[in-house]
Amino acid sequence: MAFNEAYPHRKPVPWRVIDTETLVVDVKAGLLFPLNSVATRIWQLCDGEHSVEEIVRLVTAEFDADKQTVEKDATGFLRELLNRELILLDKKPERRQTDTPGTQSGG
């Protein structure tokens, strides 16, 4: 995953933030994914505007964490989201209308 060239964005799936955690619904698979506060922040940053490199930098700063650990964990989490088809990776950012918590955008 080229950190500076990959811009993840969420697919239109239902999700909702509850306190500091998020529930993401994979309607296709019939699964519910609970995300902790760090995964929630990564999910929120998957807006097509932030590169993987930027996501790692922001999460490292916001959670005062070790960059190598965040990089390893964040890219692993992003790969899992990609494999489950909950996000897509773009080569360059483009303006997107992002979905809002608890709603599903068309498409």
N, C-alpha and C positions, 0 to 999 in steps of 0.2 A: 504494500500500500504506500504509494508516494504521498507523504504527508503534506507537501505544499501544493499538490496538484489534485487532491481528492476532496470534494465538497459533498459530504453526505447530506441527504434531506429525507425527511420522513415521508413515507407513503401515507395515503389518506386512510388511516385506521383510527378507531375510537381510542381515546386516552384521556385520563384525568389525573390531575395532581391533587393529592390529599396530604395536607401538611407538607412534609418534605419528601414524600415518596410519590411515585406515579404508578398507575395501573394502565398497562397497554393491552389492548384486546386484539389478538390475531384471529379475526373472524373466520378466515379460510381454514385454519387448523383447529379452531374451537378452543384456543388456549388463552389464558390470562397471564400476563407477565408483570409481577410486582418489581418495581425498580427502587433501589435505595437512593439516598440523596445524591450520591456521586453519579450514578447511572441516570437519574432524573435530569441532572444538569447536562450531561452528555446528550441525552435525548432532546432536551430543549435546544441545544446548540446545533442539532442536525436540521438546519433550516435552509441548507443550500447556499448560505452566505458565508459560513465559517469552514475553513479547510480543517482537515484532521490535525494539522500542525497547530492551528489557532485553538482548536478545541483542547488539545493537550496543554497548551500554554495557559489558557484561561482556567482550566480545572486545576492545574498545578498551583496557580496563584490563589484562586478562590478557596481551595481546601488546604493551602499551605502544606503541600505534599511533595514527595520526591519525584522529580521529573521522569526518571527512568521507570519508576513504578507506575506512574500515571500513564506514560506512553505505552507500556506493555499491557496494562489492564484496559485502557481505553481502546486500543486497536483490537484487542481480543473481543471486547464487547461490541465494537462496530462490526467486526467480522461476523459475530453471531447474529446481529441484527440484519446484516446483509444476507447471510445464509437463510434466515427465516423470512426474507423478502419483506422486512418491515422498513428498510431504508434502501435508497439507491445512492450510488456514487457518481458524481459528475466530474468531468475534467476541469470545468471552470464554472464559477457561480453564474447563475442567471436569476433574475427577479422571479420569485414564485409567490403565489398566495399561499401562505402556510395555514394549516388547519389550526383551529383553536381547541383548547382542552375540552373534551367531552363531545366533540362534534366530529363528523366524518365529512370530508370534502368529496365532491363528485369526481368521477373519473374511472 
